[in-house]
Amino acid sequence: MSLLHAMDAALADHGPALAAVGDGPSGKVTGPLNDVLGYLAWIVTAAGVAGLLMVGTRMAISVRSGEGEEHLSQFLTVMGACVIGATAGPIVSFVMPWLV
């Protein structure tokens, strides 16, 4: 028996259970959750822009006054937070069917 036949037989035995998991949550759950994630995405975007502006301002002031501080770590921290905030919605959308 080939691997393909074995997988087909295993899926045939557990088909209804897998179909129940794949249906996903109801609209009562995902509607408000999508609204909250949309608002949080806009807040994270605004905070990321504000953070980059603050880091840029501190860089400009430091260079002008002659101080050689390292601002790359601050820049990477803000960019990392932006990436985490931007991927939070798709991660929750991916994980949600298995939690409900």
Distance bins in CASP14 RR format, pairs under 12 A and 6 or more apart:
PFRMAT RR
TARGET T0000
AUTHOR 0000-0000-0000
RMODE 2
METHOD distances of the structure
MODEL  1
1 7 0 0 0 0 0 1 0 0 0 0 0
1 8 0 0 0 0 1 0 0 0 0 0 0
1 9 0 0 0 0 1 0 0 0 0 0 0
1 10 0 0 0 0 0 1 0 0 0 0 0
2 8 0 0 0 0 1 0 0 0 0 0 0
2 9 0 0 0 0 0 1 0 0 0 0 0
3 9 0 0 0 0 0 1 0 0 0 0 0
3 10 0 0 0 0 0 1 0 0 0 0 0
4 10 0 0 0 0 0 1 0 0 0 0 0
4 11 0 0 0 0 0 1 0 0 0 0 0
5 11 0 0 0 0 0 1 0 0 0 0 0
5 12 0 0 0 0 0 1 0 0 0 0 0
6 12 0 0 0 0 0 1 0 0 0 0 0
6 13 0 0 0 0 0 1 0 0 0 0 0
7 13 0 0 0 0 0 1 0 0 0 0 0
7 14 0 0 0 0 0 1 0 0 0 0 0
8 14 0 0 0 0 0 1 0 0 0 0 0
8 15 0 0 0 0 0 1 0 0 0 0 0
9 15 0 0 0 0 0 1 0 0 0 0 0
10 17 0 0 0 0 0 1 0 0 0 0 0
10 18 0 0 0 0 0 1 0 0 0 0 0
11 17 0 0 0 0 0 1 0 0 0 0 0
11 18 1 0 0 1 0 0 0 0 0 0 0
11 19 0 0 0 0 0 1 0 0 0 0 0
12 18 0 0 0 0 0 1 0 0 0 0 0
12 19 0 0 0 0 0 1 0 0 0 0 0
14 20 0 0 0 0 0 1 0 0 0 0 0
14 21 0 0 0 0 1 0 0 0 0 0 0
15 21 0 0 0 0 1 0 0 0 0 0 0
15 22 0 0 0 0 0 1 0 0 0 0 0
16 22 0 0 0 0 0 1 0 0 0 0 0
16 23 0 0 0 0 0 1 0 0 0 0 0
17 23 0 0 0 0 0 1 0 0 0 0 0
18 24 0 0 0 0 0 1 0 0 0 0 0
18 97 0 0 0 0 0 1 0 0 0 0 0
18 98 0 0 0 0 0 1 0 0 0 0 0
19 97 0 0 0 0 0 1 0 0 0 0 0
20 97 0 0 0 0 0 1 0 0 0 0 0
20 98 0 0 0 0 0 1 0 0 0 0 0
20 100 0 0 0 0 0 1 0 0 0 0 0
21 96 0 0 0 0 0 1 0 0 0 0 0
21 97 1 0 0 1 0 0 0 0 0 0 0
21 98 1 0 0 1 0 0 0 0 0 0 0
21 99 0 0 0 0 0 1 0 0 0 0 0
21 100 0 0 0 0 1 0 0 0 0 0 0
22 96 0 0 0 0 0 1 0 0 0 0 0
22 97 1 0 1 0 0 0 0 0 0 0 0
22 98 0 0 0 0 1 0 0 0 0 0 0
22 100 0 0 0 0 0 1 0 0 0 0 0
23 30 0 0 0 0 0 1 0 0 0 0 0
23 96 0 0 0 0 0 1 0 0 0 0 0
23 97 1 0 0 1 0 0 0 0 0 0 0
23 98 0 0 0 0 0 1 0 0 0 0 0
23 100 0 0 0 0 1 0 0 0 0 0 0
24 30 0 0 0 0 1 0 0 0 0 0 0
24 93 0 0 0 0 0 1 0 0 0 0 0
24 94 0 0 0 0 0 1 0 0 0 0 0
24 95 0 0 0 0 0 1 0 0 0 0 0
24 96 1 0 0 1 0 0 0 0 0 0 0
24 97 1 0 1 0 0 0 0 0 0 0 0
24 98 0 0 0 0 1 0 0 0 0 0 0
24 99 0 0 0 0 1 0 0 0 0 0 0
24 100 1 0 0 1 0 0 0 0 0 0 0
25 31 0 0 0 0 1 0 0 0 0 0 0
25 32 0 0 0 0 0 1 0 0 0 0 0
25 33 0 0 0 0 1 0 0 0 0 0 0
25 34 0 0 0 0 0 1 0 0 0 0 0
25 92 0 0 0 0 0 1 0 0 0 0 0
25 93 0 0 0 0 0 1 0 0 0 0 0
25 95 0 0 0 0 0 1 0 0 0 0 0
25 96 1 0 1 0 0 0 0 0 0 0 0
25 97 1 0 0 1 0 0 0 0 0 0 0
25 98 0 0 0 0 1 0 0 0 0 0 0
25 99 1 0 0 1 0 0 0 0 0 0 0
25 100 1 1 0 0 0 0 0 0 0 0 0
26 32 0 0 0 0 0 1 0 0 0 0 0
26 33 0 0 0 0 0 1 0 0 0 0 0
26 96 0 0 0 0 0 1 0 0 0 0 0
26 97 0 0 0 0 0 1 0 0 0 0 0
26 100 0 0 0 0 1 0 0 0 0 0 0
27 33 0 0 0 0 1 0 0 0 0 0 0
27 34 0 0 0 0 1 0 0 0 0 0 0
27 35 0 0 0 0 0 1 0 0 0 0 0
27 96 0 0 0 0 0 1 0 0 0 0 0
27 100 0 0 0 0 0 1 0 0 0 0 0
28 34 0 0 0 0 0 1 0 0 0 0 0
28 100 0 0 0 0 0 1 0 0 0 0 0
29 35 0 0 0 0 0 1 0 0 0 0 0
29 36 0 0 0 0 0 1 0 0 0 0 0
29 92 0 0 0 0 0 1 0 0 0 0 0
29 93 0 0 0 0 0 1 0 0 0 0 0
29 96 1 0 0 1 0 0 0 0 0 0 0
29 97 0 0 0 0 0 1 0 0 0 0 0
29 99 0 0 0 0 1 0 0 0 0 0 0
29 100 1 0 0 1 0 0 0 0 0 0 0
30 36 0 0 0 0 0 1 0 0 0 0 0
30 37 0 0 0 0 1 0 0 0 0 0 0
30 89 0 0 0 0 0 1 0 0 0 0 0
30 92 0 0 0 0 1 0 0 0 0 0 0
30 93 0 0 0 0 1 0 0 0 0 0 0
30 96 1 0 0 1 0 0 0 0 0 0 0
30 97 0 0 0 0 1 0 0 0 0 0 0
30 99 0 0 0 0 0 1 0 0 0 0 0
30 100 0 0 0 0 1 0 0 0 0 0 0
31 37 0 0 0 0 1 0 0 0 0 0 0
31 38 0 0 0 0 0 1 0 0 0 0 0
31 93 0 0 0 0 0 1 0 0 0 0 0
31 96 0 0 0 0 0 1 0 0 0 0 0
32 38 0 0 0 0 0 1 0 0 0 0 0
32 39 0 0 0 0 0 1 0 0 0 0 0
33 39 0 0 0 0 0 1 0 0 0 0 0
33 40 0 0 0 0 0 1 0 0 0 0 0
33 88 0 0 0 0 0 1 0 0 0 0 0
33 89 0 0 0 0 1 0 0 0 0 0 0
33 92 1 0 0 1 0 0 0 0 0 0 0
33 93 0 0 0 0 1 0 0 0 0 0 0
33 95 0 0 0 0 0 1 0 0 0 0 0
33 96 1 0 0 1 0 0 0 0 0 0 0
33 99 0 0 0 0 0 1 0 0 0 0 0
33 100 0 0 0 0 0 1 0 0 0 0 0
34 40 0 0 0 0 0 1 0 0 0 0 0
34 41 0 0 0 0 0 1 0 0 0 0 0
34 89 0 0 0 0 1 0 0 0 0 0 0
34 90 0 0 0 0 0 1 0 0 0 0 0
34 92 0 0 0 0 1 0 0 0 0 0 0
34 93 0 0 0 0 1 0 0 0 0 0 0
34 96 0 0 0 0 0 1 0 0 0 0 0
35 41 0 0 0 0 0 1 0 0 0 0 0
35 42 0 0 0 0 0 1 0 0 0 0 0
36 42 0 0 0 0 0 1 0 0 0 0 0
36 43 0 0 0 0 0 1 0 0 0 0 0
36 88 0 0 0 0 0 1 0 0 0 0 0
36 89 0 0 0 0 1 0 0 0 0 0 0
36 92 0 0 0 0 1 0 0 0 0 0 0
37 43 0 0 0 0 0 1 0 0 0 0 0
37 44 0 0 0 0 0 1 0 0 0 0 0
37 85 0 0 0 0 1 0 0 0 0 0 0
37 86 0 0 0 0 0 1 0 0 0 0 0
37 87 0 0 0 0 0 1 0 0 0 0 0
37 88 1 0 0 1 0 0 0 0 0 0 0
37 89 1 0 1 0 0 0 0 0 0 0 0
37 90 0 0 0 0 1 0 0 0 0 0 0
37 91 0 0 0 0 0 1 0 0 0 0 0
37 92 1 0 0 1 0 0 0 0 0 0 0
37 93 1 0 0 1 0 0 0 0 0 0 0
37 96 0 0 0 0 0 1 0 0 0 0 0
38 44 0 0 0 0 1 0 0 0 0 0 0
38 45 0 0 0 0 1 0 0 0 0 0 0
38 85 0 0 0 0 0 1 0 0 0 0 0
38 86 0 0 0 0 0 1 0 0 0 0 0
38 88 0 0 0 0 1 0 0 0 0 0 0
38 89 1 0 0 1 0 0 0 0 0 0 0
38 90 0 0 0 0 0 1 0 0 0 0 0
38 92 0 0 0 0 0 1 0 0 0 0 0
38 93 0 0 0 0 0 1 0 0 0 0 0
39 45 0 0 0 0 0 1 0 0 0 0 0
39 46 0 0 0 0 0 1 0 0 0 0 0
39 89 0 0 0 0 0 1 0 0 0 0 0
40 46 0 0 0 0 0 1 0 0 0 0 0
40 47 0 0 0 0 0 1 0 0 0 0 0
40 84 0 0 0 0 0 1 0 0 0 0 0
40 85 1 0 0 1 0 0 0 0 0 0 0
40 86 0 0 0 0 0 1 0 0 0 0 0
40 88 1 0 0 1 0 0 0 0 0 0 0
40 89 0 0 0 0 1 0 0 0 0 0 0
40 92 0 0 0 0 1 0 0 0 0 0 0
41 47 0 0 0 0 0 1 0 0 0 0 0
41 48 0 0 0 0 0 1 0 0 0 0 0
41 82 0 0 0 0 0 1 0 0 0 0 0
41 84 0 0 0 0 0 1 0 0 0 0 0
41 85 1 0 0 1 0 0 0 0 0 0 0
41 86 1 0 0 1 0 0 0 0 0 0 0
41 87 0 0 0 0 0 1 0 0 0 0 0
41 88 1 0 0 1 0 0 0 0 0 0 0
41 89 1 0 0 1 0 0 0 0 0 0 0
41 90 0 0 0 0 0 1 0 0 0 0 0
41 92 0 0 0 0 0 1 0 0 0 0 0
41 93 0 0 0 0 0 1 0 0 0 0 0
42 48 0 0 0 0 0 1 0 0 0 0 0
42 49 0 0 0 0 0 1 0 0 0 0 0
42 85 0 0 0 0 0 1 0 0 0 0 0
42 86 0 0 0 0 0 1 0 0 0 0 0
43 49 0 0 0 0 0 1 0 0 0 0 0
43 50 0 0 0 0 0 1 0 0 0 0 0
43 81 0 0 0 0 0 1 0 0 0 0 0
43 82 0 0 0 0 0 1 0 0 0 0 0
43 85 0 0 0 0 1 0 0 0 0 0 0
43 86 0 0 0 0 0 1 0 0 0 0 0
43 88 0 0 0 0 0 1 0 0 0 0 0
44 50 0 0 0 0 0 1 0 0 0 0 0
44 51 0 0 0 0 0 1 0 0 0 0 0
44 78 0 0 0 0 0 1 0 0 0 0 0
44 80 0 0 0 0 0 1 0 0 0 0 0
44 81 1 0 0 1 0 0 0 0 0 0 0
44 82 1 0 0 1 0 0 0 0 0 0 0
44 83 0 0 0 0 1 0 0 0 0 0 0
44 84 0 0 0 0 1 0 0 0 0 0 0
44 85 1 0 1 0 0 0 0 0 0 0 0
44 86 1 0 0 1 0 0 0 0 0 0 0
44 87 0 0 0 0 0 1 0 0 0 0 0
44 88 1 0 0 1 0 0 0 0 0 0 0
44 89 0 0 0 0 1 0 0 0 0 0 0
45 51 0 0 0 0 0 1 0 0 0 0 0
45 52 0 0 0 0 0 1 0 0 0 0 0
45 81 0 0 0 0 0 1 0 0 0 0 0
45 82 1 0 0 1 0 0 0 0 0 0 0
45 83 0 0 0 0 0 1 0 0 0 0 0
45 85 0 0 0 0 1 0 0 0 0 0 0
45 86 1 0 0 1 0 0 0 0 0 0 0
45 88 0 0 0 0 0 1 0 0 0 0 0
46 52 0 0 0 0 0 1 0 0 0 0 0
46 53 0 0 0 0 0 1 0 0 0 0 0
46 82 0 0 0 0 0 1 0 0 0 0 0
46 85 0 0 0 0 0 1 0 0 0 0 0
47 53 0 0 0 0 0 1 0 0 0 0 0
47 54 0 0 0 0 0 1 0 0 0 0 0
47 78 0 0 0 0 1 0 0 0 0 0 0
47 80 0 0 0 0 0 1 0 0 0 0 0
47 81 1 0 0 1 0 0 0 0 0 0 0
47 82 0 0 0 0 1 0 0 0 0 0 0
47 84 0 0 0 0 0 1 0 0 0 0 0
47 85 0 0 0 0 1 0 0 0 0 0 0
47 86 0 0 0 0 0 1 0 0 0 0 0
48 54 0 0 0 0 1 0 0 0 0 0 0
48 55 0 0 0 0 1 0 0 0 0 0 0
48 75 0 0 0 0 0 1 0 0 0 0 0
48 77 0 0 0 0 0 1 0 0 0 0 0
48 78 1 0 0 1 0 0 0 0 0 0 0
48 79 0 0 0 0 1 0 0 0 0 0 0
48 80 0 0 0 0 1 0 0 0 0 0 0
48 81 1 0 0 1 0 0 0 0 0 0 0
48 82 1 0 1 0 0 0 0 0 0 0 0
48 83 0 0 0 0 0 1 0 0 0 0 0
48 84 0 0 0 0 0 1 0 0 0 0 0
48 85 0 0 0 0 1 0 0 0 0 0 0
48 86 0 0 0 0 1 0 0 0 0 0 0
49 55 0 0 0 0 0 1 0 0 0 0 0
49 56 0 0 0 0 0 1 0 0 0 0 0
49 78 0 0 0 0 1 0 0 0 0 0 0
49 79 0 0 0 0 0 1 0 0 0 0 0
49 81 0 0 0 0 0 1 0 0 0 0 0
49 82 0 0 0 0 1 0 0 0 0 0 0
50 56 0 0 0 0 0 1 0 0 0 0 0
50 57 0 0 0 0 0 1 0 0 0 0 0
50 78 0 0 0 0 1 0 0 0 0 0 0
50 81 0 0 0 0 0 1 0 0 0 0 0
50 82 0 0 0 0 0 1 0 0 0 0 0
51 57 0 0 0 0 1 0 0 0 0 0 0
51 58 0 0 0 0 1 0 0 0 0 0 0
51 59 0 0 0 0 0 1 0 0 0 0 0
51 71 0 0 0 0 0 1 0 0 0 0 0
51 74 0 0 0 0 1 0 0 0 0 0 0
51 75 0 0 0 0 1 0 0 0 0 0 0
51 77 0 0 0 0 1 0 0 0 0 0 0
51 78 1 0 1 0 0 0 0 0 0 0 0
51 79 0 0 0 0 1 0 0 0 0 0 0
51 80 0 0 0 0 0 1 0 0 0 0 0
51 81 0 0 0 0 1 0 0 0 0 0 0
51 82 0 0 0 0 1 0 0 0 0 0 0
52 58 0 0 0 0 0 1 0 0 0 0 0
52 59 0 0 0 0 0 1 0 0 0 0 0
52 71 0 0 0 0 0 1 0 0 0 0 0
52 74 0 0 0 0 1 0 0 0 0 0 0
52 75 1 0 0 1 0 0 0 0 0 0 0
52 76 0 0 0 0 0 1 0 0 0 0 0
52 77 0 0 0 0 0 1 0 0 0 0 0
52 78 1 0 1 0 0 0 0 0 0 0 0
52 79 1 0 0 1 0 0 0 0 0 0 0
52 80 0 0 0 0 0 1 0 0 0 0 0
52 81 0 0 0 0 0 1 0 0 0 0 0
52 82 0 0 0 0 1 0 0 0 0 0 0
53 59 0 0 0 0 0 1 0 0 0 0 0
53 60 0 0 0 0 0 1 0 0 0 0 0
53 75 0 0 0 0 0 1 0 0 0 0 0
53 78 0 0 0 0 1 0 0 0 0 0 0
54 60 0 0 0 0 0 1 0 0 0 0 0
54 61 0 0 0 0 0 1 0 0 0 0 0
54 71 0 0 0 0 0 1 0 0 0 0 0
54 74 0 0 0 0 1 0 0 0 0 0 0
54 75 0 0 0 0 0 1 0 0 0 0 0
54 77 0 0 0 0 0 1 0 0 0 0 0
54 78 0 0 0 0 1 0 0 0 0 0 0
55 61 0 0 0 0 0 1 0 0 0 0 0
55 62 0 0 0 0 0 1 0 0 0 0 0
55 69 0 0 0 0 0 1 0 0 0 0 0
55 70 0 0 0 0 0 1 0 0 0 0 0
55 71 1 0 1 0 0 0 0 0 0 0 0
55 72 0 0 0 0 1 0 0 0 0 0 0
55 73 0 0 0 0 1 0 0 0 0 0 0
55 74 1 0 1 0 0 0 0 0 0 0 0
55 75 1 0 1 0 0 0 0 0 0 0 0
55 76 0 0 0 0 1 0 0 0 0 0 0
55 77 0 0 0 0 1 0 0 0 0 0 0
55 78 1 0 1 0 0 0 0 0 0 0 0
55 79 0 0 0 0 1 0 0 0 0 0 0
55 81 0 0 0 0 0 1 0 0 0 0 0
55 82 0 0 0 0 0 1 0 0 0 0 0
56 62 0 0 0 0 1 0 0 0 0 0 0
56 63 0 0 0 0 1 0 0 0 0 0 0
56 64 0 0 0 0 0 1 0 0 0 0 0
56 69 0 0 0 0 0 1 0 0 0 0 0
56 71 1 0 0 1 0 0 0 0 0 0 0
56 72 0 0 0 0 0 1 0 0 0 0 0
56 74 0 0 0 0 1 0 0 0 0 0 0
56 75 1 0 0 1 0 0 0 0 0 0 0
56 78 0 0 0 0 1 0 0 0 0 0 0
57 63 0 0 0 0 0 1 0 0 0 0 0
57 64 0 0 0 0 0 1 0 0 0 0 0
57 71 0 0 0 0 0 1 0 0 0 0 0
57 74 0 0 0 0 0 1 0 0 0 0 0
58 64 0 0 0 0 0 1 0 0 0 0 0
58 65 0 0 0 0 0 1 0 0 0 0 0
58 67 0 0 0 0 1 0 0 0 0 0 0
58 68 0 0 0 0 0 1 0 0 0 0 0
58 69 1 0 0 1 0 0 0 0 0 0 0
58 70 0 0 0 0 0 1 0 0 0 0 0
58 71 1 0 0 1 0 0 0 0 0 0 0
58 74 1 0 0 1 0 0 0 0 0 0 0
58 75 0 0 0 0 1 0 0 0 0 0 0
58 78 0 0 0 0 0 1 0 0 0 0 0
59 65 0 0 0 0 0 1 0 0 0 0 0
59 66 0 0 0 0 0 1 0 0 0 0 0
59 67 0 0 0 0 0 1 0 0 0 0 0
59 68 0 0 0 0 1 0 0 0 0 0 0
59 69 0 0 0 0 1 0 0 0 0 0 0
59 70 0 0 0 0 0 1 0 0 0 0 0
59 71 1 0 1 0 0 0 0 0 0 0 0
59 72 0 0 0 0 1 0 0 0 0 0 0
59 73 0 0 0 0 0 1 0 0 0 0 0
59 74 0 0 0 0 1 0 0 0 0 0 0
59 75 0 0 0 0 1 0 0 0 0 0 0
59 78 0 0 0 0 0 1 0 0 0 0 0
60 66 0 0 0 0 0 1 0 0 0 0 0
60 67 0 0 0 0 0 1 0 0 0 0 0
60 69 0 0 0 0 0 1 0 0 0 0 0
60 71 0 0 0 0 1 0 0 0 0 0 0
61 67 0 0 0 0 1 0 0 0 0 0 0
61 68 0 0 0 0 0 1 0 0 0 0 0
61 69 0 0 0 0 1 0 0 0 0 0 0
61 71 0 0 0 0 0 1 0 0 0 0 0
62 68 1 0 1 0 0 0 0 0 0 0 0
62 69 1 0 1 0 0 0 0 0 0 0 0
62 70 0 0 0 0 1 0 0 0 0 0 0
62 71 1 0 0 1 0 0 0 0 0 0 0
62 74 0 0 0 0 0 1 0 0 0 0 0
63 69 0 0 0 0 1 0 0 0 0 0 0
63 71 0 0 0 0 1 0 0 0 0 0 0
69 75 0 0 0 0 0 1 0 0 0 0 0
70 76 0 0 0 0 0 1 0 0 0 0 0
70 77 0 0 0 0 0 1 0 0 0 0 0
71 77 0 0 0 0 0 1 0 0 0 0 0
71 78 0 0 0 0 0 1 0 0 0 0 0
72 78 0 0 0 0 0 1 0 0 0 0 0
72 79 0 0 0 0 0 1 0 0 0 0 0
73 79 0 0 0 0 0 1 0 0 0 0 0
73 80 0 0 0 0 0 1 0 0 0 0 0
74 80 0 0 0 0 0 1 0 0 0 0 0
74 81 0 0 0 0 0 1 0 0 0 0 0
75 81 0 0 0 0 0 1 0 0 0 0 0
75 82 0 0 0 0 0 1 0 0 0 0 0
76 82 0 0 0 0 0 1 0 0 0 0 0
76 83 0 0 0 0 0 1 0 0 0 0 0
77 83 0 0 0 0 0 1 0 0 0 0 0
77 84 0 0 0 0 0 1 0 0 0 0 0
78 84 0 0 0 0 0 1 0 0 0 0 0
78 85 0 0 0 0 0 1 0 0 0 0 0
79 85 0 0 0 0 0 1 0 0 0 0 0
79 86 0 0 0 0 0 1 0 0 0 0 0
80 86 0 0 0 0 1 0 0 0 0 0 0
80 87 0 0 0 0 0 1 0 0 0 0 0
81 87 0 0 0 0 0 1 0 0 0 0 0
81 88 0 0 0 0 0 1 0 0 0 0 0
82 88 0 0 0 0 0 1 0 0 0 0 0
83 90 0 0 0 0 0 1 0 0 0 0 0
83 91 0 0 0 0 0 1 0 0 0 0 0
84 90 0 0 0 0 0 1 0 0 0 0 0
84 91 0 0 0 0 1 0 0 0 0 0 0
85 91 0 0 0 0 1 0 0 0 0 0 0
85 92 0 0 0 0 0 1 0 0 0 0 0
87 93 0 0 0 0 0 1 0 0 0 0 0
87 94 0 0 0 0 1 0 0 0 0 0 0
87 95 0 0 0 0 0 1 0 0 0 0 0
88 94 0 0 0 0 0 1 0 0 0 0 0
88 95 0 0 0 0 0 1 0 0 0 0 0
89 95 0 0 0 0 1 0 0 0 0 0 0
89 96 0 0 0 0 1 0 0 0 0 0 0
90 96 0 0 0 0 0 1 0 0 0 0 0
91 99 0 0 0 0 0 1 0 0 0 0 0
92 98 0 0 0 0 0 1 0 0 0 0 0
92 99 0 0 0 0 1 0 0 0 0 0 0
92 100 0 0 0 0 0 1 0 0 0 0 0
93 99 0 0 0 0 0 1 0 0 0 0 0
END
